[in-house]
Amino acid sequence: MQVRRRANANRAWSKSKRARVQPLDFLVVQGFDQYVDERLENLGAGAATSCS
């Protein structure tokens, strides 16, 4: 997902001009991997990629 830079009603920018990299802790990556595995298991591989 990408956040697009836009001007707000108060004339402030909603995103910085520069891109940033935020390192993730190993436990965050491990938790996300576990979430994806469980989601695929519960939904089935075909259901996870459908757009309906």
CYANA upper distance limits for C-alpha pairs under 8 A (distance plus 0.5 A):
  3 VAL  CA     15 LYS  CA      8.13
  4 ARG  CA     15 LYS  CA      7.93
  5 ARG  CA     13 TRP  CA      7.37
  5 ARG  CA     14 SER  CA      6.44
  5 ARG  CA     15 LYS  CA      5.67
  5 ARG  CA     16 SER  CA      8.06
  5 ARG  CA     17 LYS  CA      8.44
  6 ARG  CA     13 TRP  CA      6.38
  6 ARG  CA     14 SER  CA      6.29
  6 ARG  CA     15 LYS  CA      7.73
  7 ALA  CA     11 ARG  CA      6.13
  7 ALA  CA     12 ALA  CA      6.25
  7 ALA  CA     13 TRP  CA      5.24
  7 ALA  CA     14 SER  CA      6.81
  8 ASN  CA     12 ALA  CA      6.00
  8 ASN  CA     13 TRP  CA      6.69
  8 ASN  CA     14 SER  CA      7.14
 24 LEU  CA     28 VAL  CA      6.82
 24 LEU  CA     29 VAL  CA      7.32
 25 ASP  CA     29 VAL  CA      7.19
 26 PHE  CA     30 GLN  CA      6.59
 27 LEU  CA     31 GLY  CA      6.48
 28 VAL  CA     32 PHE  CA      6.69
 29 VAL  CA     33 ASP  CA      6.65
 30 GLN  CA     34 GLN  CA      6.71
 31 GLY  CA     35 TYR  CA      6.68
 32 PHE  CA     36 VAL  CA      6.73
 33 ASP  CA     37 ASP  CA      6.69
 34 GLN  CA     38 GLU  CA      6.65
 35 TYR  CA     39 ARG  CA      6.55
 36 VAL  CA     40 LEU  CA      6.63
 37 ASP  CA     41 GLU  CA      6.67
 38 GLU  CA     42 ASN  CA      6.62
 39 ARG  CA     43 LEU  CA      6.47
 39 ARG  CA     44 GLY  CA      8.39
 39 ARG  CA     48 ALA  CA      8.20
 40 LEU  CA     44 GLY  CA      5.67
 40 LEU  CA     45 ALA  CA      5.92
 40 LEU  CA     48 ALA  CA      6.76
 41 GLU  CA     45 ALA  CA      7.76
 43 LEU  CA     47 ALA  CA      6.11
 43 LEU  CA     48 ALA  CA      6.58
 44 GLY  CA     48 ALA  CA      7.00
 45 ALA  CA     49 THR  CA      7.57
 46 GLY  CA     50 SER  CA      7.15
